[in-house]
Amino acid sequence: MGFGGKFADSLVVEQLDKISLSFLVDDLEIRRGGVGANITFGLGQLGLRPVLVGAAGEDFADYRSWLERHGVDCQSVRISESRHTARFVCTTDPTGAQIASFYPGAMSEARLVELGPIVGRVGEPDYVLVGADDPDGMLRHTEECRQRGYAFIADPSQQLAFSGGDLIRQLIDGASILFSNEYESHMIEQKTGWSAEEVLSRVGTQVTTLGKDGVRVQRAGQPTIEVTAAADVTAVEPTGVGDAFRAGFLAALSWDLGLERACQVGCVLAAYVVETVGTQEYSFTASEFLGRLETSYGADAAAEVGRHLS
């Protein structure tokens, strides 16, 4: 929501212990989001059939329909009988000041979801990406992956700020891939007490996004891979960009294209998101995507991806 005045004009410093505020907002925009939904949406846009796992409320029906129309398997989303779907509500004034609330709601029931029956329905997963979610749910799913031998991806992102070192260590140790941005990578080291080398020794591949500077991929004992961001990007709004990168990266891995191509596909998909307002408002044709890939990374990249993108 957007408020036309200034929040500061409504605050009486001497009366903050009795605060009671109401704002007449100018607009209301409702956007789809959530890291799991954003990533699976991106995978669906690239022609894959990802499986979304998590917990939502009875108000999920319209969102479910949207995701399923875009190639996402939503059969394994748990529907809460008592809570609404998690949501972030934010009001911003012209100075950029914000008053915001996050309601976790049904997200707290993610801890009740077991992966085994889902795998029984859809088959052995290429990867289980454990993204930011209910912390107990994240831990349960990570431990179940270890027990059942599913390759898992650690992507704690927003939960890093609220998690202690012990939880973070349990979430990333043994991951096939660790995703983070550069700030989060330093937070992981600080909170776990592990050096950068120790973190790398505990995961198969560490993928660090660098914003406008692209992405860096590291593996123990292997040369570092660095890929620049996509060309000719007009940035509008960054929310969901990291999720789109992950979707493109994982799509390319599922096509057996290697890490460099995975970074390139991820960067191009991320470019579509940063150029729109909203995390799932973008669209493209296969030819448009391949043209943008060729402009950014060359004809060979476009030809290799073109064999898989329809």
N, C-alpha and C positions, 0 to 999 in steps of 0.2 A: 504494500500500500504506500501511497505517497501523500505526505502532509505538506500543505502549502506554506505554513508558518514555520517558526523555529521552536523546537522543543524547549530551548533555553528560556524563552519568554514565558513559559508556563511553570517554571520551577521557582519556588520561593525557598531559598536556602534555609531560612529559619524554621520552615514548616515541613522539612523532608520526612520527619517521623510521622507525619499525618498526611502523606502524599495521596492525592486522589485526582487522577488526570483523565481527560477524555479528549480525543482529537477527531475533528471532522476531516476525513481523508478525501483526496480528490479522485483517486482511482483505486481499483482492485484488480490485480492480475494473479491468476492461479496457474502455476506452472507444474508440470510433471517433473519428478526428480527421484532421488535415492540412488546410491552408487550401484547397487545390484541391477536396478531397472535401467539405469543409464548405460551400463556396460552391455547388458543383454540386448537392449535396443540397438546399440551400435553393431553388435554382431549380427543381429537380424538384418540390418540395413546392408550388410555385406554378403548376405545370402546364406548365413549359417542358421542353425536351429538350436540356440542356447537354451538352457534350462534355468529358470529363475527360482531360487530357493530363499525363503524368508517368511515373515509373518505380516499380515495386513488385516484391516478391519472389514466389516461388512460393506463399507463404502468403497471397496476396491473394485467393484463391478465394472465401472466405466473405464478405469485404468487398465484392468485386466483385458477388456475388449480391445483397447488401443494397442497394448503390447502384443497380444495374439495376432492382430492384423499386421503387425510388423515382424512376425516370425519368431516370437518368444514363446516358449513352452512355460505356461503358468500353472500347470496342474499340481505342482508341488509347493505352491504358496499356501501356507497355513492361514486360515481365516479365523480371527478371534471372535468369540461370542460376546465379548464385553467391552472391547476397546476399539477406537478408531485407528485408521492407518496413521503412522508417524507423519508429522508435518512440522515445517519451520514457518513461522509467521513473523513478518518483519515490516515495520513502518519506517520510512526514511524521510527526513526533511531536506530542504534545498541545500543545507550546509553539508550534507552527507552523514549527519548524525543519525543513529538508528536506535530504535527500541524493538527488541526481538525476543521471541520465545521459541523453544523447541519442545514439542510434545512427542515423547517416544512411543506412547500408546502401545499398539500391538507389537511393535518391534521387540518388546521385552519377552514375547513368547517365542522368539526365534530359537531360544535355548531348548525348546520342546521338539524341535524338528530333528529327525534322525535321517542321516544320509543313506544308510543301507537300503531301505525300501525304495528310495528314489532311484538308486543305481539299479535295483532289481527291475524297475519299470523301464528305464531309458538305456541301460547298458553302461559299461565301464566308461568313466569320464576321461577325456583327454587331460583335463585339469579341474580341480575344484578351487575357485577363487574365493578366498575368505576375506570379504571386504568389511568396511566399517559397519558395525551392527551392534546389537546387544552384546556387551563384553562376555557374558557367560555363554552366549550362543557362539560367538567367535571361538572361544576356547574349546567348547564341546566339538564343534565341527573340525577344528584343527586336530584335536586328539583323535577323533574318529578317522580322519584321513590317515594318520600315522598307524592306527591299529588295523585298518582295512587295506592299507597299502595304496591309497589313492594319491596320485601326485597332486600336491596342493600349492597354491600361490598365496603368499602373505601380502596383504594390502591393507594394513591397519589405518592408514591415512588419518582421518579426523579423530579417531579414537586415541591416537598417540598422546595428545595433550592431556587426556584424562586418565591415562593408564600408567601404572607403576612399572618399574623395570622388570619385575618377575613375570608379569603378564606378557609384556612385549617379548621377552626372551622365549616364552612358551609359544607365542604366536608365530615367530619367524624361524625358530631353529628347525632345520631340516626341510625348509621350503624349496621347491624346485625353482621358484622365482620370487624375488622380493621386489615389490614396487614401492617407490616413494618419490617425492620431489626432493630437491637438494636440502631444503630446510628440515624436512622430516628425516632425512638420512642422518643429519647431525643430532637430531633429537633422539633417534634410536641409539646412537652411540653414547650420548650423554646418559640416557635413562638406563640402558642395559649395563653400562660399564665396559662394553666391548669396544675395542678399537675398530677402525674401518677394516683392517685386515681380518680381525676376528669375525666380524659380521659376514664378510665375504666367504670365510672358511666354513660357515654354517649354512649357507644357501648355495644352490646350484648356480644361479644367475642373479645378479643385482642390477635392476633397471632403475635409473635415476633420471627423472624428467627435469629439464633445465629451463622451462619457460620458453621465451623467445630464442634461446640459444640451442634448443633441440633436446637431445637425449644422450645419455651415456650408459653403456652396457659393460659390466665387468664380470669376469669369471676367474676364479683362482687359477693362476698359472697360464692364463691366456691373455693375448693382447686386448687392450681396451678398445671398444667400438664406440665411435662418436658420430652422430648423425645430426645434421643441421635441421632446423625447423623448415616446414614447407614454405615455398616461395610465394610472394605476392599476397600476403595475408593482411586483411583489414580487420583489426581487432575491434570488437564491439563490447563483448561481455565474457569473462573467463569462466563462469560457473559451468562445471561439467566437462571442461576440456580434458582433464586428466582421465576421466572415465572413458571418453571417446578414444584417447590414445591407447588405453588398455584394450579396448575392443578391437581396434585395428591391429595392434600388436599380436593379440591372441588369434585373430583370424588368420594372419599370415603364418603363424606357427602351425595352425591346423592344416594349412596348405603346404607345409614342409618347405617353406621358403627361406628359412634361416633368420638369424637375429638382425642383420642389417636391413633386410627387406621388411622385417617385422616392424622395426623402428620407423621406416619410411611410410609404410601403410598407416601406422598409428599417427604419425605427424600429419598426414593428409586428412585423415578423419577428424583429428583434433582441430584442424583449420576450419572445417565446416562449422564446428560448434562455437568456436571463438568469434565467428563472424555473424552469429545469430544471438538473440536474446532468448534464453531458455535452453535446457539441456537436451531436449528431444524435438526441436523445431526445425531441424535441418533435413534436407533431402537432396538426392542427386541421382543421375543415371549412371550406369556402368561406364559409358563413354566419357561422361564429365569427370568421373573420379579418375579414370585412367589418364585422361588428358592432363589433369592437375598433377598426377603422379609423375608423368613424363616431364612436365615443365620443371618440377622440383628436383627430380632424381634421375632423369634420363630415360631413353627409349627401352633399354634392357629391363629396367624396373617395371615399366608399364607392360611390357610383353610378358614377363613372368607372372605378374599379378593377373593380367588379362586372361590367362588360361583358367583361372579359378573364379573370377568375378563375373557374375551373370546378371 
